[in-house]
Amino acid sequence: MNDSAAIVQGLLAFVWAPLLVLAGVLDWACHRRLRIEHTSGLRESLLHLLMLALLGTAILGGLFLAPTAGLFALVLAALLLHEAAYAADLQVALASRRIPALEQWVHGFQHLLPWAGLAGLLALAPGQTLALIGQSSEAPDWALRLKSPLPPWPYTIALLAAALLFNGLPFLAEAWRSARAAARSADGA
């Protein structure tokens, strides 16, 4: 691995990934403070879970799969679907609640960071990146296969645990609170 690739991998692992987890937990904290279960409710919460699953797919791909045209296509598809879910999320939220400045600022990071991650992945395999646009003598490799070597297991466990603890579980709790509020509202109607 050359120095540039090592720098990009270090930035992805120790700057980009923690920032994405931090942005997720800050977004959840904004929702919790605003009690969205009583405004935009379950519809917005389910969109949050969808966006989390889409980003999780992209992150797991980048973490465990070799940087090939196939990986780039998978991540690009996940990010484009994330954009569509993000647009739907904003439409649902804006129809029923205000989005304060702090939450908008956090959304900016959540919107930009996935694309920065894709740019980092593309930088790790310039031959495959150029092959995607027909500018390489190398043919695009559409295979999805494990990296060799895989990331160190302590890092992998720490990242996945942080994502579960600070993103997955809080957003599942948000969905649960939203479902309970919707059920109480339906019972009282």
N, C-alpha and C positions, 0 to 999 in steps of 0.2 A: 504494500500500500504506500502510495506517495504521500508527501507532507500535506498537500491540499486535501486529499481524501480523508486523511486523519483529522484535519481541522474541521471539515464538514461533518464528519461522523461525531466528533466531540461536540460541536454546536448543536446538532440534532439531539444527541443523547442528554446533554447536561445543561442546555439553555432552552432549546425549543420545546422539548417534551415537558419539562417542569413548568414552563410558562403556559402551555396548553392546559395542564392539570390545574394550575392556579387560576387561569381565566374561567375554567369550568366551575370551580368552587365559588369564585366571586359572583358568577352569574346566578348560581343557585342561592347564594346568600341574599342577593338582590330580590330574587323571587320570594324567598322566605319572608324577608322584611316587608314586602308589599302584600304578602298573603294572596298570591295569585290564585290559590284554590277557590277564592271567593269572587274572583273577577273573570279572567279568561279561562280558568279552571282546567278541566281534564283535557280539553282539546289542545291547549298550549303545552300542557305537561307531556302528553303523548308525542307531540312534535319534538319536544326536547329529548325524549328517549330515542326517537328515530334518528335525530341528528347525532346523538351520542353513539348509537350503533353504527352509523355510517362512518363517523370519524374513527371509531374503534376498529372497524374493518381496515381502513387505510393505515392506521398506526400498526396494527398487528401485521399487515402485509409488509410494511417498511421494516418492522423489527425482525421478522422471521424469514422473509423471502429475498432471494437474490435480486439485485437491481437489473431487471430485464424489461423489454418492451411490454411484456405481459403484465408485470407488476405496475409499470407506469400506467397502462390502460386501466387496470383494476383501481388504482388510487384515483386516477382522473374521473372514472365513472362514479366512485364513491363521493368525490368532492363536488361533482356536478349535481348529484342527487342531494347532497347536503345543502347546496345553494338553493335548490328548489324547496327543500324543507324549511330553510331559513326564511325564504320569501313568504311561505305560507305561515310560518310562526309570527313574523312581523305583522302580517295581515290580521291574524287572530288577536294578537296582543293589542295592536293599535285600535281595534274595534271595541275593546272592553276595558282598557286600562291605560294609564300613562306609563311611559318608559323614561325614568329619570336619567339625568346626564351620566351618572356613574355607570348605570346599566348599559347605556349606549356606548360608553367608552370601552367597557368590557366586551360588548358585542363586536366592536371594531377589532379587538385582538382575536376573538373567536372566528371572525371572518377572514382575517389576514393569515393567521398562523398555519392553518392547513395548507394554504397555497405556498407558504414559505417552506413547509416540510416537503411538498412535492418538488419544489425547486432544488432543495438539498438532495433529494433522491436522484433527480436528473443529473446533478453535478457529480454524483458518485459513479456514474456509468456514461461518460460522454459519448462513447461509441454507440451505445444503444439509444441514447437521446438523439444523436444525429441520424441514426438509422430510421427513427420514427418519421423524420421529415425528408428522407431520401438523400441525405447529405453525407453518407458514410459508405465506405466499401463493405462495411459490416452489414449483414442482414439483420432485421429485427428478430429478436428471440422472444417468441410469444409464450414460452413456457413459464409456469409458476413452479419454482422449486426452492427448497430450503437454502438459506445462506450457508456458506462454509467459510469460516467457522460461524456458528451461531453467537449471538451476543453473550457475554458472561452471565451465568445464571444469577449471581447476586443482583446485578443491575436489572435483569429481566423481572425477577421477583419483586424488587423494590418499585419499579415502574408500574407493573400490573397491580400491585397492592395499593399504591398511591392512587392510581386511576379508579380502582374499585372503591376505595375508602372515601376519596374526595370528590368523585364524579358519579360513579355508578350508583352507590347506595343513597347519596343525597337526592339524586333525581328520581330514583325509585320511591323514596319516601315522599317526594313532592307529588308523584302520580298517585300514591296511596292516599295522601291528604286530599288531593283533588277529587278522587273517586268517592271518598267518604263525604266530602262537602256536597258533591252532586247528588249522592244518595239521600242525604239529609234534606236537601232542597226539594228533591222529588217527593219525599215522604211528607214534607210540609205543604206541598202544593195542592 
